[in-house]
Amino acid sequence: MSSTDNGMKIGTARLGTDGPEVGVQGLGCMGMSFAYGPTDADEARATLERALELGVTLYDTADMYGAGENEKFISPFVRAHRDEITLATKFAISLDPSDPTKRTIRNDPPYVRQCVEDSLRRLGVDEIDLYYMHRRDVEVPVEESVGAMAELVREGKVRHLGLSEVTARELRAAQAVHPIAALQSEWSLFSRDIEDSVVAAAGELGIAVVPYSPLGRGFLTGAFADAEKELTSDDFRRHQPRFTGDNAAANAALLKPVRQVAAAHGATPGQIALAWVQQQARLRDGLTVVPIPGTRKRSRVEENTAATRIELSRDELELLEPIGGRVAGPRYADMSFTSAGRE
């Protein structure tokens, strides 16, 4: 498989027991207008179209990305291809406009309803295919939040429900209230904490895992080695502990086996990182895994989807296995709002 083998459509998988059938790789849309510095809007729009040509049908956004601007950005594409795609968006996080590092998390029923109405309006649609609770507000029982989300399903505003960064216990509690189609959490060669208990719970309950940042926020591609020195001032990765200072240097050294495996396949390091995530479904009976690498370039979405056709050998998997346990620094400076922070 060559990294230029990009003309074939990817396969499909089902989210949850009764959820939508989607391409086995989705597209994270956040960076098209938020968090990763300046964007070429025309190229980003072309990337949405190219992804669909390649069989990508799950498009992921959230109301917090640019305070709703990301939903507005993808709205024309969504409306033009409404019957061909699965639209996912999220609620729960709001950022302080004066300080983007400060956030508020809310899961209370009135807020859930307010958020879905706002997202429907920005997206220009009557129904959201997959609606996620983006982060968990521990002051509100998860059963209460999911109950409010289930009301939106009954009203026809939402088709399927998802949760992000919840623990195994929270996932089971939610599933007891209403079927959950997808669990979205960070999962990559660099971030493996959900394997402690969450992955097994998802498999047991028939809930698909939708890994975000499967490329380690781009670090696993080798695109940069030190965020503080190499990325623009408005790129949020400059504030991520893993990508700065001594941690950045230590983690860059961990890419050596990824490059070694990539060379053997005639592929890129990023493709190997994605192939590893995709292959987790085959390594765990009954688990569905649909990663959503983000990009705003057609060439990258072609590269990413081609990774679905790479199969890593047992020896290659063993070579890559130690990486996760050697990563320096946490995923976020504040891990309290992640599943690992509450396990």
N, C-alpha and C positions, 0 to 999 in steps of 0.2 A: 504494500500500500504506500503510495507516494503522497507527500503532503500536497501535491497539486491535483490529486484525484478528487475533484470536487463537483463532478457533474451528476452524481447519483443522489437520488432522494433517500433520506434516512427512513428507518422503520418506524413502527408505532408501538405505543403501550397505553394501557388504561390506568387512569388515576383513580385509585380506590376501587371498591367492588362494583359500584354502579356509576362511576364518574365518567368524564369524557375521555375518548380516545385521542391521543395527541402524538406528535412526533417524539421519538425517544430522547431528543434533545430539544430544549426550549431556548428562548432568547430573553435574557435579562435586559430590560430597556432603560434602567436607571441612568447609566452613563451617557445616554444620548442627549440629556439636557441637564444633568445634575452630577456633582461630586467629583468628576474626573477632569476638570479643567475645560478649556475651550472646545467647542464642537463645530464640525462642518455639518450644518443642518441638512443640506442636500444629500450628502453622503450617508448620513444617518437614515434618512427616509429611504434611500436606495437600498440600504442594508435590510430594512424591514421587508422590502419586496423580495430581495434576493433570498432571504431566509425562508420565506414562504415557498419560493420556487424549489428549494432544497428539501422541503418536507417539514420544516419547522412550523408548528401550529400553535404552540403555547407561548404567549407573549405576556411578560410579567412587568408590572409597574406597581406604584403605590402612591397614596395621596400625599405622603411626606416628601416625595422626590420633587424638589423645587417648589414646595408648597402648592402642589397640584399642577404645576407647569408641565411635568412629564406626562401626566394623563392627557393634558391638552395637546401636547406634541404628537402623541401617537393616535389621537382621535381620528384624524382623516383616514389613516391606514386601517384602523379598526372598522370604521363604518364602510369603507370600500370593500372589505373582505369579511363582513360580519359572519357569513355562513361557513367560512373556511377556517376560521381560527378559534382558539380558546383564549379568552381574555381573562387574565388574573390581575387583580389589584388588592390593596390592603388598607387597613385602618389601624389606628392605635397610637401612632407617634406624631407629635407635633414639635417642630423646632422653634427655638427662640430666634426671631429675625435678627436681633442684635448680637446674638452669640450662637452660631450653629452647633457648637459643641454641647449646648444645653438642650435637653429634651424633656418633654412631658409625655407620659404614657397613660392612656385612658382606655378602659374596656367597659365602662358602664353603659347600660342599654340606651339611654337617651343619646349618648355620644355615638354609639354604633349606628343608630338611625340617621343622625345628622351627617355622619361621614358617608354613608352609602348614597344618600340623596345628592350630596355634593359631588361624589365621584361619578354618578350616573350623568349628572349635568355636564361635567367637564369632558367626559368621554363621549357624550352625545349618543348614548345607547339607552335601551329600556331595561336591560338585564345584564348583570355581570356573571360570567360563566363560573369563575372560581374566586371566592371572596375570603381573604385571609385576615385573621387577627395577627397583626405584624409583630407585636410584642405583648407580653403578659403583664398586666397590672395586678400585683399580688393582693391588692386591697379589695378586689372584686372576685368573688368565686367564679372559677372558670365555667361552672355549670350555668351561672347567670349570664355570662357573656355569650356563650354558645347558644343558650336559649333565645337571646335577642337576635342572634344571627339566624337561627332556625326560623324565626318569624319572617325574616326577609325572604327566605326560600318559599314559605307558604304564600307570601304576597306576590311572588313572581319577580322580585327585584334581583334575586340571586339564584343561581342554579345549584352550585355545590360549595361546600365550606372547606376551608383550610386553616391551619394554625402554623405559626412560625416560632421557633426557639422555645418550645414547651418541653417539659420533662416527660418521662414515660408515664408517671402518675397522672399528670395533667392531661396527657393524650387519652388515657383510658377514661378519665372522668368526662372528657368532652365527647368521646365516642358513645358514652352511655346516654347522652342527651340527644345527639343527632349524628348521623353518619359523617365522618370526616374523610374527604377524598385525598387530601395531600398534607404532608408535613414538610414545611420548608425550613431548613436549617443549614448552616455552613458545614460543608463536608468536602474535604480535599486531602491530598497527600500531606498538607500542612496542618489540617484541622480535623481531628478524628474523635473529638470528645463525645459526639453523639453515638459512637459505637458502644459506649459503656452500657447503655440500657435503652436509649430511645429507638435505635434502629431495630432491635429485637421486638420492641413493643409495636412499632409500625408494621413489621412483617406479620406478627401475630394477629393484628387487627385488620389486615388487608388494606392498610393505608400506604399510598405511594410516598416515597421520599423524593423531595425536589431540592437537591443541593444548590444553594447559592454560593457564589465565589468558588466554584470548583477549580479555578485557576489560581487560587490564593491571591485574589485581587490583582492578578496580572504578574505577581512575583514568580510564579512557577513557569512562566513563559521565558523568563530571563530578560524581560523587556527593560527592567531597571534593577539596580542593586542597592540603591540608597535613596529612599523617597525624599528626604530632606534636601539632597543635593541635586537630584535629577528631575523632579516633578515640579509643575507650576505651583505657585503659591496658593491657588484655590483648589488644589487636589487634596481631598480629605485623607488620602493615604499618608500624607506628611505627618499626620497625628496618630498613626497606627503604630503601636509599640514594636511590632515585628519587622517593620520596614525602615527603622531609623537607628542611627548610632551603631553600637557594638552588635545589637541584635541583627541588623541588616547584614553586616559582614558575616556573622556566623551562619545565618540562614542562606545567604548566597552560596556558601560552600556546600550546602546540602543538595544543590542541584546537579552535582557531578553524576550520580547514578541515573538521574532523569535524562541527562544528555547522552549518557552511554546507551541507554535503551532506545532513545530516539534515533541515534545513529544506526543502530541495528535494524530499525524499521524504515529508514529513509524518511523519517518524520521529524516534526519539531518537538521541543520539550513540552510545549503546551498541549500538543496532541496526545502525548504520553500521559500527562496529568489527567486529561479528560477521559482517555481510554481507561485509566485506572478507576475513575469514578463510575463510568458506565459499566465496567465489569463487576462492580459490587453486586449488581442484581443477579448475575449468574453464579456468584460465589455464595449467595444467601438464598436458599430455596424459597420461592413465594414472594420475594421482595421486588417491587417495581421501583426503579431509580430513573428519574428524568432530570438531569442537571440543566441549569439555566445560565450558562456562561454569558456574560454581557459583552457586547462589542458595538461599535458604531461604524465599522468598516466592512464592506462586502468581502474583501480578501480574508478577513478574520473569520467571518461566519462560514465561508467556504472551508477554511482550514479546520475550524471547530467541528463542523458536521462530518468532515472526512474522518475525524477521530473515532466516530461510532463504528467504523469498519476495521479498527485495529484490535487484535486480540493478543493480550500479553501472556507469555508462557509462565509456568509455575516458577521457573528460575528467575524470571524478570520480576514477578510479583514479590518474591523473597528478597530480591535486591532492593526494591523500593520500600519494603515494609518498615525498616527502621526509621525512615525519615520523620514521620510524625512525632515520634517520641523524642526527637532531638531538636525540635524547633524552639528557638529562643524567643521569649516574650509571649504574652497572651493575645488572643484574637482582638480584643478591645481593651482600652485602658480601664474601662469599667465593665466587668463581666457580670454584674448583678442582673442585667436584663437578658442574659442568655440562659439556655437550659442548663449548661454546665455550671453556671453560677448558682443554680438552685437545687442541683442534684444532691 
